[in-house]
Amino acid sequence: MGRLAVLRWQVLSVAVAFLAWEAAVRVGLLDPLFVPAPSMVLRALPSLAAEALPRLLDTFGKTALGYAIAAAVGVPAGLLLGSRRLLHDVAMPYVVALYGVPKILILPWIALVFGIGLSTAVLSAAVFAVFPIVVLVAAGARDVDPTLVTVAVSMGATRGQIGRKVLLPAVLPSVLTGLRIAMVFAILGVLLAEMLAGHRGMGYLMQRQAMAFKAPELFASTAIVSALSVSVVLFLEHLNRRLGQWR
Amino acid sequence: MKLWLGRAVVLVVALLAWEAVARNLDPILYVGPSRLPAALGRVMSVRDLPPLGSHLWLTLGEVVAAFLLAVASGLWVGFVLGLQKTLGRIYEPLLAVLYAVPSVIWYPSLMLFFGLGPASKIAFGFLLGFLPVTLSVLAGIRQVPESLITVAVSMGAGPGAVFRKVMLPAMAGTLAGGLRTGLALSVVGVLVGEVLGARAGLGYVLTYAYGLLMTAEYAALVVIVAVAVLTVDALGALVEARVRRWAD
């Protein structure tokens, strides 16, 4: 089966799924109070758009900030952990353990210290996103083949040259993978903070819509946020491939 | 040996630093480790809360239910999509897209549908655990060398024997890793659900203590839950290592 045929089947299946969903609501298999039909969700979209736009900017602005912090802390920390053998062996179990602890546990504390505003969501995004970056970058830096460095040194390369021409291309893939994965974590961190202790943003809006039983609006918000985050991730993946070609 | 000493030193230094910082700051916001044991005792005996044990059991039950559902449907979907190559080519990319969606956006809808009781937590834990299990089955099946299957079939092995002797050993490691990730995510899903809105369970007790500004009790609970989660994951890692050794 060719790529086009696969795509045709994918589109068809999704369309059939939506039609079946619509039909299930119309014949009364699903209660529209809880699960609105796709047509109802579509009708809710325009009225939601005006309310959602500033909130989306808010949510994704906070995501960008938290993501930047996570990258600025995580990449150097990962490089350091990956390149110093002793440090890696001593500290890595703690990093992995902290990665494994559900961040939701400390989120209430962050909200208590930083309030319900911007900084809680930004910090939450950073806390969620920093660990995958550190772990992946450290793993990548550790796996750099030492003979590459030896060869470069024996050929008279300076430290700066080794960094730019040998180490950077060698660790770049894992840095990029870490940064790509971290984006979803950052969005998740912001949304979760907004749901738990927000007064703005999409997470807060969705939580309120759920409490108010505004199912069509809630489904529309869910669709908007997921479409946006999928496109952000796809864009990063595209960027990744471009950089991969450069390498 | 020296390594363990180094790790212990890091832990002690971290605890001391935490204590030193917490002492000089607002005791309501910052709880040093020295206050945790007493707080733990108080958590156990708070009159306003039902006994911690019953919340613990509820959370554990939700996790088990969510994980079992995730494993059952993840294995099923994974094997269907992995063995029917055409179906796999069509639907695996659709599943993988879900990885690019921050999972927590599903929770408000689930809460609306299932209410504040355990059902919404189980549903969310299931949703989070399902994806890694399914994708690990798919990845595992790809690792099975086609030639081995051909050889086994040509030597007269039935489907059951092929599955047990050829496929299972080749994919066991990946599958075990996926199950472990699935369990960790089911735990996260249940806890997130309980913190965001519940009337019982560990997450509820946590937000209850936090809501009353009983921060020392809250911190003690965080430590307990974190240790429990890490213990479960360590057991999972042990099982995974066992399986990988068996498969090799």
Chai-1 contact restraints between the chains, C-beta under 6 A:
chainA,res_idxA,chainB,res_idxB,connection_type,confidence,min_distance_angstrom,max_distance_angstrom,comment,restraint_id
A,V6,B,R89,contact,1.0,0.0,6.0,A-B,restraint_1
A,V6,B,I90,contact,1.0,0.0,6.0,A-B,restraint_2
A,W9,B,I90,contact,1.0,0.0,6.0,A-B,restraint_3
A,Q10,B,I90,contact,1.0,0.0,6.0,A-B,restraint_4
A,F34,B,F113,contact,1.0,0.0,6.0,A-B,restraint_5
A,D89,B,L3,contact,1.0,0.0,6.0,A-B,restraint_6
A,V90,B,G6,contact,1.0,0.0,6.0,A-B,restraint_7
A,V90,B,R7,contact,1.0,0.0,6.0,A-B,restraint_8
A,V90,B,V10,contact,1.0,0.0,6.0,A-B,restraint_9
A,A97,B,L230,contact,1.0,0.0,6.0,A-B,restraint_10
A,G100,B,L230,contact,1.0,0.0,6.0,A-B,restraint_11
A,G100,B,D233,contact,1.0,0.0,6.0,A-B,restraint_12
A,V101,B,A226,contact,1.0,0.0,6.0,A-B,restraint_13
A,P102,B,V188,contact,1.0,0.0,6.0,A-B,restraint_14
A,P102,B,L191,contact,1.0,0.0,6.0,A-B,restraint_15
A,I104,B,L191,contact,1.0,0.0,6.0,A-B,restraint_16
A,I104,B,V192,contact,1.0,0.0,6.0,A-B,restraint_17
A,I104,B,V195,contact,1.0,0.0,6.0,A-B,restraint_18
A,L105,B,V222,contact,1.0,0.0,6.0,A-B,restraint_19
A,L105,B,V225,contact,1.0,0.0,6.0,A-B,restraint_20
A,P108,B,Y210,contact,1.0,0.0,6.0,A-B,restraint_21
A,V113,B,L29,contact,1.0,0.0,6.0,A-B,restraint_22
A,V184,B,P102,contact,1.0,0.0,6.0,A-B,restraint_23
A,I187,B,P102,contact,1.0,0.0,6.0,A-B,restraint_24
A,L188,B,P102,contact,1.0,0.0,6.0,A-B,restraint_25
A,L188,B,V104,contact,1.0,0.0,6.0,A-B,restraint_26
A,L191,B,P102,contact,1.0,0.0,6.0,A-B,restraint_27
A,L191,B,V104,contact,1.0,0.0,6.0,A-B,restraint_28
A,L192,B,V104,contact,1.0,0.0,6.0,A-B,restraint_29
A,M195,B,L196,contact,1.0,0.0,6.0,A-B,restraint_30
A,M206,B,P108,contact,1.0,0.0,6.0,A-B,restraint_31
A,Q207,B,P108,contact,1.0,0.0,6.0,A-B,restraint_32
A,A210,B,P108,contact,1.0,0.0,6.0,A-B,restraint_33
A,A210,B,M111,contact,1.0,0.0,6.0,A-B,restraint_34
A,A210,B,L112,contact,1.0,0.0,6.0,A-B,restraint_35
A,L218,B,P108,contact,1.0,0.0,6.0,A-B,restraint_36
A,L218,B,S109,contact,1.0,0.0,6.0,A-B,restraint_37
A,T222,B,I105,contact,1.0,0.0,6.0,A-B,restraint_38
A,V225,B,I105,contact,1.0,0.0,6.0,A-B,restraint_39
A,S226,B,V101,contact,1.0,0.0,6.0,A-B,restraint_40
A,S226,B,I105,contact,1.0,0.0,6.0,A-B,restraint_41
A,S229,B,V101,contact,1.0,0.0,6.0,A-B,restraint_42
A,S229,B,P102,contact,1.0,0.0,6.0,A-B,restraint_43
A,V230,B,A100,contact,1.0,0.0,6.0,A-B,restraint_44
A,V233,B,A100,contact,1.0,0.0,6.0,A-B,restraint_45
